[in-house]
Amino acid sequence: MEGGMGREKRVLFNNLRKEIHDEKVLRAMEKVPRELFVPSEGRHMAYKDVALPIGNGQTISQPYIIALMTSMLELRGDEKVLEVGTGSGYQAAILSHLLARGTVLTLERISSLARTAATTLDSLGCKNVEVRLADDRLGAPEDSPFNTIIVTAGSPKLPQSLMAQMAAGGRMVIPVGTRMEQELIRVVKTSEGHTVNVLGPCRFVPLIGRDAWPEK
Ligand code: SAM
């Protein structure tokens, strides 16, 4: 890696460490070269703490939000994880590192993004990740239940279809709100129903589908 980018990476992770106190997650993020998940024109920005365009009107999320969401999943390393919204594949690569004995199924509705992400994840040897093209249902009921679900696009509500795909005791982190602004929430499925924690404001591209937003 050239010097400038190395310095920016150190600055980024020093800053993340002031707010995120989950070393396991931060170390996994440090191992994944974010520049490989960003199109060449944005590569010089790979270690800025900002979301960046990845084509098709979509984005790779801001590192701080990725660190926050991943730490809130509280992974042990053996879970079966569903990600809705593969995008660049960066979040899936971080999950792959944290799941020494687990698996990630990541779904993307835009086929060119799914293909590029699968190629990048393959090139990094992320063998416990499957990238799959999403249909208009949310999630993958045929592969459920999942211990953990991470949704990386903004939903109008907590989707019942995804709640149904979660194992008892399972966790989900999902942005919920309008098409423009959301609150990041963490949901834990209990024997009586579920509990919800609000983690803070965020801004994601919309989650599109039958139990979410219409395309336009
Ligand atoms: N996690 C990604 C990363 O690490 O680069 C960032 C995801 S980007 C903010 C949101 C993605 O969700 C977009 O690529 C979008 O096409 C996808 N998306 C939106 N609705 C979806 C759905 N119902 N199923 C699967 N993917 C969806």
py3Dmol code that shows the C-alpha trace and the ligand (Angstrom):
import py3Dmol

protein = """\
ATOM      1  CA  MET A   1       0.000   0.000   0.000  1.00  0.00           C
ATOM      2  CA  GLU A   2       1.410   3.467  -0.839  1.00  0.00           C
ATOM      3  CA  GLY A   3       2.358   5.742   2.101  1.00  0.00           C
ATOM      4  CA  GLY A   4      -0.506   8.264   1.875  1.00  0.00           C
ATOM      5  CA  MET A   5      -3.180   5.591   2.038  1.00  0.00           C
ATOM      6  CA  GLY A   6      -1.374   3.838   4.913  1.00  0.00           C
ATOM      7  CA  ARG A   7      -1.371   7.087   6.875  1.00  0.00           C
ATOM      8  CA  GLU A   8      -5.062   7.719   6.148  1.00  0.00           C
ATOM      9  CA  LYS A   9      -5.906   4.194   7.243  1.00  0.00           C
ATOM     10  CA  ARG A  10      -4.081   4.731  10.583  1.00  0.00           C
ATOM     11  CA  VAL A  11      -5.903   8.037  11.148  1.00  0.00           C
ATOM     12  CA  LEU A  12      -9.275   6.446  10.320  1.00  0.00           C
ATOM     13  CA  PHE A  13      -8.781   3.554  12.759  1.00  0.00           C
ATOM     14  CA  ASN A  14      -7.406   5.848  15.512  1.00  0.00           C
ATOM     15  CA  ASN A  15     -10.606   7.881  15.197  1.00  0.00           C
ATOM     16  CA  LEU A  16     -12.863   4.806  15.087  1.00  0.00           C
ATOM     17  CA  ARG A  17     -11.196   3.512  18.285  1.00  0.00           C
ATOM     18  CA  LYS A  18     -12.350   6.671  20.124  1.00  0.00           C
ATOM     19  CA  GLU A  19     -16.007   5.709  19.552  1.00  0.00           C
ATOM     20  CA  ILE A  20     -16.172   1.958  18.957  1.00  0.00           C
ATOM     21  CA  HIS A  21     -14.767  -0.196  21.750  1.00  0.00           C
ATOM     22  CA  ASP A  22     -14.995  -3.584  20.064  1.00  0.00           C
ATOM     23  CA  GLU A  23     -11.401  -4.533  19.189  1.00  0.00           C
ATOM     24  CA  LYS A  24     -12.429  -7.774  17.469  1.00  0.00           C
ATOM     25  CA  VAL A  25     -14.567  -5.842  14.984  1.00  0.00           C
ATOM     26  CA  LEU A  26     -11.964  -3.113  14.428  1.00  0.00           C
ATOM     27  CA  ARG A  27      -9.213  -5.673  13.830  1.00  0.00           C
ATOM     28  CA  ALA A  28     -11.410  -7.522  11.308  1.00  0.00           C
ATOM     29  CA  MET A  29     -12.056  -4.200   9.534  1.00  0.00           C
ATOM     30  CA  GLU A  30      -8.316  -3.433   9.448  1.00  0.00           C
ATOM     31  CA  LYS A  31      -7.682  -6.759   7.706  1.00  0.00           C
ATOM     32  CA  VAL A  32     -10.124  -6.026   4.860  1.00  0.00           C
ATOM     33  CA  PRO A  33      -8.672  -3.694   2.190  1.00  0.00           C
ATOM     34  CA  ARG A  34     -11.581  -1.217   1.683  1.00  0.00           C
ATOM     35  CA  GLU A  35      -9.871   0.173  -1.438  1.00  0.00           C
ATOM     36  CA  LEU A  36     -10.620  -3.129  -3.259  1.00  0.00           C
ATOM     37  CA  PHE A  37     -14.378  -2.592  -2.751  1.00  0.00           C
ATOM     38  CA  VAL A  38     -14.428   0.948  -4.168  1.00  0.00           C
ATOM     39  CA  PRO A  39     -14.419   1.750  -7.927  1.00  0.00           C
ATOM     40  CA  SER A  40     -11.029   3.112  -9.104  1.00  0.00           C
ATOM     41  CA  GLU A  41     -12.202   6.764  -9.301  1.00  0.00           C
ATOM     42  CA  GLY A  42     -13.041   6.768  -5.572  1.00  0.00           C
ATOM     43  CA  ARG A  43     -10.108   4.692  -4.389  1.00  0.00           C
ATOM     44  CA  HIS A  44      -8.128   7.677  -3.030  1.00  0.00           C
ATOM     45  CA  MET A  45     -11.081   8.214  -0.627  1.00  0.00           C
ATOM     46  CA  ALA A  46     -11.145   4.590   0.612  1.00  0.00           C
ATOM     47  CA  TYR A  47      -9.933   5.482   4.137  1.00  0.00           C
ATOM     48  CA  LYS A  48     -12.041   8.594   4.643  1.00  0.00           C
ATOM     49  CA  ASP A  49     -14.895   8.041   7.107  1.00  0.00           C
ATOM     50  CA  VAL A  50     -17.559   8.552   4.441  1.00  0.00           C
ATOM     51  CA  ALA A  51     -19.923   6.481   2.296  1.00  0.00           C
ATOM     52  CA  LEU A  52     -18.742   6.295  -1.341  1.00  0.00           C
ATOM     53  CA  PRO A  53     -20.552   5.614  -4.633  1.00  0.00           C
ATOM     54  CA  ILE A  54     -20.193   2.083  -6.059  1.00  0.00           C
ATOM     55  CA  GLY A  55     -22.341   2.547  -9.191  1.00  0.00           C
ATOM     56  CA  ASN A  56     -26.051   1.957  -9.958  1.00  0.00           C
ATOM     57  CA  GLY A  57     -26.913   4.760  -7.490  1.00  0.00           C
ATOM     58  CA  GLN A  58     -25.684   2.628  -4.556  1.00  0.00           C
ATOM     59  CA  THR A  59     -23.007   3.158  -1.904  1.00  0.00           C
ATOM     60  CA  ILE A  60     -20.449   1.417   0.268  1.00  0.00           C
ATOM     61  CA  SER A  61     -21.369   2.512   3.800  1.00  0.00           C
ATOM     62  CA  GLN A  62     -19.379   4.818   6.084  1.00  0.00           C
ATOM     63  CA  PRO A  63     -16.735   2.916   8.124  1.00  0.00           C
ATOM     64  CA  TYR A  64     -18.080   4.295  11.446  1.00  0.00           C
ATOM     65  CA  ILE A  65     -21.593   2.979  10.674  1.00  0.00           C
ATOM     66  CA  ILE A  66     -20.169  -0.388   9.576  1.00  0.00           C
ATOM     67  CA  ALA A  67     -18.139  -0.649  12.800  1.00  0.00           C
ATOM     68  CA  LEU A  68     -21.204   0.293  14.890  1.00  0.00           C
ATOM     69  CA  MET A  69     -23.572  -2.116  13.132  1.00  0.00           C
ATOM     70  CA  THR A  70     -21.070  -4.989  13.220  1.00  0.00           C
ATOM     71  CA  SER A  71     -20.273  -4.500  16.912  1.00  0.00           C
ATOM     72  CA  MET A  72     -24.019  -4.471  17.723  1.00  0.00           C
ATOM     73  CA  LEU A  73     -24.362  -7.951  16.183  1.00  0.00           C
ATOM     74  CA  GLU A  74     -22.152  -9.280  19.059  1.00  0.00           C
ATOM     75  CA  LEU A  75     -20.971 -12.239  16.982  1.00  0.00           C
ATOM     76  CA  ARG A  76     -19.425 -15.260  18.725  1.00  0.00           C
ATOM     77  CA  GLY A  77     -18.004 -16.655  15.486  1.00  0.00           C
ATOM     78  CA  ASP A  78     -20.258 -19.636  14.803  1.00  0.00           C
ATOM     79  CA  GLU A  79     -23.456 -17.938  13.607  1.00  0.00           C
ATOM     80  CA  LYS A  80     -25.425 -18.304  10.425  1.00  0.00           C
ATOM     81  CA  VAL A  81     -25.705 -14.678   9.269  1.00  0.00           C
ATOM     82  CA  LEU A  82     -27.949 -13.103   6.626  1.00  0.00           C
ATOM     83  CA  GLU A  83     -26.971  -9.762   5.096  1.00  0.00           C
ATOM     84  CA  VAL A  84     -29.587  -7.959   3.000  1.00  0.00           C
ATOM     85  CA  GLY A  85     -27.786  -5.518   0.676  1.00  0.00           C
ATOM     86  CA  THR A  86     -24.395  -6.864  -0.473  1.00  0.00           C
ATOM     87  CA  GLY A  87     -23.473  -3.650  -2.312  1.00  0.00           C
ATOM     88  CA  SER A  88     -19.683  -3.783  -2.713  1.00  0.00           C
ATOM     89  CA  GLY A  89     -19.277  -6.868  -0.473  1.00  0.00           C
ATOM     90  CA  TYR A  90     -17.154  -4.953   2.093  1.00  0.00           C
ATOM     91  CA  GLN A  91     -19.486  -5.628   5.038  1.00  0.00           C
ATOM     92  CA  ALA A  92     -19.703  -9.307   4.037  1.00  0.00           C
ATOM     93  CA  ALA A  93     -15.870  -9.563   3.989  1.00  0.00           C
ATOM     94  CA  ILE A  94     -15.711  -8.167   7.537  1.00  0.00           C
ATOM     95  CA  LEU A  95     -18.382 -10.651   8.676  1.00  0.00           C
ATOM     96  CA  SER A  96     -16.402 -13.442   6.974  1.00  0.00           C
ATOM     97  CA  HIS A  97     -13.351 -12.617   9.148  1.00  0.00           C
ATOM     98  CA  LEU A  98     -15.461 -12.614  12.321  1.00  0.00           C
ATOM     99  CA  LEU A  99     -17.128 -15.958  11.535  1.00  0.00           C
ATOM    100  CA  ALA A 100     -14.334 -18.509  11.857  1.00  0.00           C
ATOM    101  CA  ARG A 101     -16.972 -21.249  12.303  1.00  0.00           C
ATOM    102  CA  GLY A 102     -19.997 -19.544  10.773  1.00  0.00           C
ATOM    103  CA  THR A 103     -21.407 -18.546   7.401  1.00  0.00           C
ATOM    104  CA  VAL A 104     -22.749 -15.451   5.636  1.00  0.00           C
ATOM    105  CA  LEU A 105     -25.488 -15.463   3.036  1.00  0.00           C
ATOM    106  CA  THR A 106     -25.529 -12.012   1.445  1.00  0.00           C
ATOM    107  CA  LEU A 107     -28.307 -10.893  -0.917  1.00  0.00           C
ATOM    108  CA  GLU A 108     -28.144  -8.148  -3.554  1.00  0.00           C
ATOM    109  CA  ARG A 109     -30.942  -7.155  -5.972  1.00  0.00           C
ATOM    110  CA  ILE A 110     -28.664  -5.521  -8.600  1.00  0.00           C
ATOM    111  CA  SER A 111     -26.962  -8.281 -10.573  1.00  0.00           C
ATOM    112  CA  SER A 112     -23.857  -6.306 -11.667  1.00  0.00           C
ATOM    113  CA  LEU A 113     -23.126  -5.363  -8.026  1.00  0.00           C
ATOM    114  CA  ALA A 114     -23.667  -8.974  -6.899  1.00  0.00           C
ATOM    115  CA  ARG A 115     -21.225 -10.211  -9.582  1.00  0.00           C
ATOM    116  CA  THR A 116     -18.514  -7.654  -8.738  1.00  0.00           C
ATOM    117  CA  ALA A 117     -18.880  -8.310  -5.000  1.00  0.00           C
ATOM    118  CA  ALA A 118     -18.634 -12.095  -5.510  1.00  0.00           C
ATOM    119  CA  THR A 119     -15.438 -11.650  -7.561  1.00  0.00           C
ATOM    120  CA  THR A 120     -13.829  -9.397  -4.935  1.00  0.00           C
ATOM    121  CA  LEU A 121     -14.816 -11.725  -2.069  1.00  0.00           C
ATOM    122  CA  ASP A 122     -13.439 -14.726  -3.994  1.00  0.00           C
ATOM    123  CA  SER A 123     -10.158 -12.926  -4.664  1.00  0.00           C
ATOM    124  CA  LEU A 124      -9.802 -12.377  -0.896  1.00  0.00           C
ATOM    125  CA  GLY A 125     -10.540 -16.049  -0.139  1.00  0.00           C
ATOM    126  CA  CYS A 126     -13.779 -15.394   1.803  1.00  0.00           C
ATOM    127  CA  LYS A 127     -14.939 -18.999   1.509  1.00  0.00           C
ATOM    128  CA  ASN A 128     -17.712 -18.812   4.114  1.00  0.00           C
ATOM    129  CA  VAL A 129     -19.659 -16.147   2.154  1.00  0.00           C
ATOM    130  CA  GLU A 130     -22.320 -16.873  -0.467  1.00  0.00           C
ATOM    131  CA  VAL A 131     -23.452 -13.927  -2.627  1.00  0.00           C
ATOM    132  CA  ARG A 132     -26.933 -14.472  -4.059  1.00  0.00           C
ATOM    133  CA  LEU A 133     -29.151 -12.397  -6.332  1.00  0.00           C
ATOM    134  CA  ALA A 134     -32.250 -11.300  -4.393  1.00  0.00           C
ATOM    135  CA  ASP A 135     -35.777 -11.669  -5.759  1.00  0.00           C
ATOM    136  CA  ASP A 136     -38.554  -9.295  -4.687  1.00  0.00           C
ATOM    137  CA  ARG A 137     -39.104 -11.119  -1.376  1.00  0.00           C
ATOM    138  CA  LEU A 138     -37.004  -9.913   1.555  1.00  0.00           C
ATOM    139  CA  GLY A 139     -34.371 -12.351   2.718  1.00  0.00           C
ATOM    140  CA  ALA A 140     -34.180 -16.072   1.994  1.00  0.00           C
ATOM    141  CA  PRO A 141     -36.978 -17.922   3.859  1.00  0.00           C
ATOM    142  CA  GLU A 142     -35.805 -21.252   2.389  1.00  0.00           C
ATOM    143  CA  ASP A 143     -32.438 -20.856   4.181  1.00  0.00           C
ATOM    144  CA  SER A 144     -33.899 -19.646   7.495  1.00  0.00           C
ATOM    145  CA  PRO A 145     -33.658 -19.519  10.463  1.00  0.00           C
ATOM    146  CA  PHE A 146     -30.678 -17.147  10.782  1.00  0.00           C
ATOM    147  CA  ASN A 147     -29.020 -16.352  14.119  1.00  0.00           C
ATOM    148  CA  THR A 148     -28.208 -12.833  12.973  1.00  0.00           C
ATOM    149  CA  ILE A 149     -29.565 -10.516  10.276  1.00  0.00           C
ATOM    150  CA  ILE A 150     -27.939  -7.287   9.126  1.00  0.00           C
ATOM    151  CA  VAL A 151     -29.848  -5.044   6.742  1.00  0.00           C
ATOM    152  CA  THR A 152     -27.704  -2.433   5.013  1.00  0.00           C
ATOM    153  CA  ALA A 153     -30.456  -0.464   3.261  1.00  0.00           C
ATOM    154  CA  GLY A 154     -33.148   1.754   4.825  1.00  0.00           C
ATOM    155  CA  SER A 155     -36.512   0.123   5.542  1.00  0.00           C
ATOM    156  CA  PRO A 156     -39.886   1.885   6.081  1.00  0.00           C
ATOM    157  CA  LYS A 157     -40.608  -0.460   9.035  1.00  0.00           C
ATOM    158  CA  LEU A 158     -39.363  -3.525  10.843  1.00  0.00           C
ATOM    159  CA  PRO A 159     -40.124  -6.168   8.174  1.00  0.00           C
ATOM    160  CA  GLN A 160     -42.221  -9.031   9.549  1.00  0.00           C
ATOM    161  CA  SER A 161     -40.862 -11.276   6.784  1.00  0.00           C
ATOM    162  CA  LEU A 162     -37.315 -10.871   8.175  1.00  0.00           C
ATOM    163  CA  MET A 163     -38.481 -11.263  11.790  1.00  0.00           C
ATOM    164  CA  ALA A 164     -39.954 -14.620  10.733  1.00  0.00           C
ATOM    165  CA  GLN A 165     -36.546 -15.687   9.365  1.00  0.00           C
ATOM    166  CA  MET A 166     -34.782 -15.075  12.687  1.00  0.00           C
ATOM    167  CA  ALA A 167     -34.015 -17.874  15.164  1.00  0.00           C
ATOM    168  CA  ALA A 168     -35.188 -17.508  18.779  1.00  0.00           C
ATOM    169  CA  GLY A 169     -32.624 -15.361  20.602  1.00  0.00           C
ATOM    170  CA  GLY A 170     -31.513 -13.972  17.223  1.00  0.00           C
ATOM    171  CA  ARG A 171     -30.449 -10.379  16.579  1.00  0.00           C
ATOM    172  CA  MET A 172     -31.110  -7.992  13.731  1.00  0.00           C
ATOM    173  CA  VAL A 173     -29.571  -4.564  13.040  1.00  0.00           C
ATOM    174  CA  ILE A 174     -31.573  -2.501  10.538  1.00  0.00           C
ATOM    175  CA  PRO A 175     -32.048   1.167   9.569  1.00  0.00           C
ATOM    176  CA  VAL A 176     -35.755   2.115   9.813  1.00  0.00           C
ATOM    177  CA  GLY A 177     -37.295   5.433   8.745  1.00  0.00           C
ATOM    178  CA  THR A 178     -38.004   7.461   5.608  1.00  0.00           C
ATOM    179  CA  ARG A 179     -36.357   7.041   2.192  1.00  0.00           C
ATOM    180  CA  MET A 180     -33.876   9.794   3.163  1.00  0.00           C
ATOM    181  CA  GLU A 181     -33.182   9.354   6.902  1.00  0.00           C
ATOM    182  CA  GLN A 182     -33.438   6.497   9.329  1.00  0.00           C
ATOM    183  CA  GLU A 183     -32.721   5.379  12.900  1.00  0.00           C
ATOM    184  CA  LEU A 184     -30.445   2.425  13.289  1.00  0.00           C
ATOM    185  CA  ILE A 185     -32.229  -0.131  15.447  1.00  0.00           C
ATOM    186  CA  ARG A 186     -31.222  -3.400  17.045  1.00  0.00           C
ATOM    187  CA  VAL A 187     -33.892  -6.032  17.524  1.00  0.00           C
ATOM    188  CA  VAL A 188     -33.563  -9.151  19.683  1.00  0.00           C
ATOM    189  CA  LYS A 189     -36.111 -11.944  19.208  1.00  0.00           C
ATOM    190  CA  THR A 190     -37.301 -13.313  22.549  1.00  0.00           C
ATOM    191  CA  SER A 191     -39.697 -16.107  23.512  1.00  0.00           C
ATOM    192  CA  GLU A 192     -42.396 -13.470  24.210  1.00  0.00           C
ATOM    193  CA  GLY A 193     -41.811 -11.336  21.090  1.00  0.00           C
ATOM    194  CA  HIS A 194     -38.910  -8.933  20.591  1.00  0.00           C
ATOM    195  CA  THR A 195     -37.009  -6.023  22.192  1.00  0.00           C
ATOM    196  CA  VAL A 196     -35.859  -2.927  20.291  1.00  0.00           C
ATOM    197  CA  ASN A 197     -32.903  -0.563  21.013  1.00  0.00           C
ATOM    198  CA  VAL A 198     -32.421   2.643  19.055  1.00  0.00           C
ATOM    199  CA  LEU A 199     -28.715   3.139  18.256  1.00  0.00           C
ATOM    200  CA  GLY A 200     -28.849   6.536  16.517  1.00  0.00           C
ATOM    201  CA  PRO A 201     -29.521   8.357  13.250  1.00  0.00           C
ATOM    202  CA  CYS A 202     -28.189   7.150   9.895  1.00  0.00           C
ATOM    203  CA  ARG A 203     -28.736   7.592   6.173  1.00  0.00           C
ATOM    204  CA  PHE A 204     -28.940   4.583   3.855  1.00  0.00           C
ATOM    205  CA  VAL A 205     -30.175   4.027   0.302  1.00  0.00           C
ATOM    206  CA  PRO A 206     -33.691   2.513   0.329  1.00  0.00           C
ATOM    207  CA  LEU A 207     -34.442  -1.152   0.865  1.00  0.00           C
ATOM    208  CA  ILE A 208     -36.530  -2.149  -2.158  1.00  0.00           C
ATOM    209  CA  GLY A 209     -39.012  -5.022  -2.179  1.00  0.00           C
ATOM    210  CA  ARG A 210     -42.407  -6.442  -1.369  1.00  0.00           C
ATOM    211  CA  ASP A 211     -42.175  -5.794   2.398  1.00  0.00           C
ATOM    212  CA  ALA A 212     -40.165  -2.526   1.999  1.00  0.00           C
ATOM    213  CA  TRP A 213     -40.119   0.466  -0.455  1.00  0.00           C
ATOM    214  CA  PRO A 214     -41.391   0.338  -4.050  1.00  0.00           C
ATOM    215  CA  GLU A 215     -38.620   0.908  -6.600  1.00  0.00           C
ATOM    216  CA  LYS A 216     -39.699   4.533  -7.378  1.00  0.00           C
TER     217      LYS A 216
END
"""
ligand_1 = """\
27
SAM
N -23.278 -3.578 2.743
C -22.840 -2.879 1.560
C -21.349 -2.762 1.463
O -20.642 -3.243 2.352
O -20.882 -2.211 0.446
C -23.516 -1.557 1.357
C -24.929 -1.734 0.954
S -25.673 -0.415 0.060
C -25.746 0.872 1.258
C -27.343 -1.082 0.001
C -27.530 -2.190 -1.010
O -28.783 -2.831 -0.758
C -27.588 -1.696 -2.454
O -26.575 -2.309 -3.199
C -28.990 -2.102 -2.917
O -29.044 -2.480 -4.281
C -29.293 -3.268 -1.998
N -30.711 -3.589 -1.806
C -31.775 -2.766 -1.693
N -32.910 -3.487 -1.486
C -32.543 -4.799 -1.450
C -33.241 -6.035 -1.252
N -34.543 -6.072 -1.032
N -32.522 -7.197 -1.268
C -31.194 -7.166 -1.482
N -30.481 -6.046 -1.685
C -31.136 -4.870 -1.653
"""
view = py3Dmol.view(width=600, height=400)
view.addModel(protein, "pdb")
view.setStyle({"model": 0}, {"cartoon": {"style": "trace"}})
view.addModel(ligand_1, "xyz")
view.setStyle({"model": 1}, {"stick": {}})
view.zoomTo()
view.show()
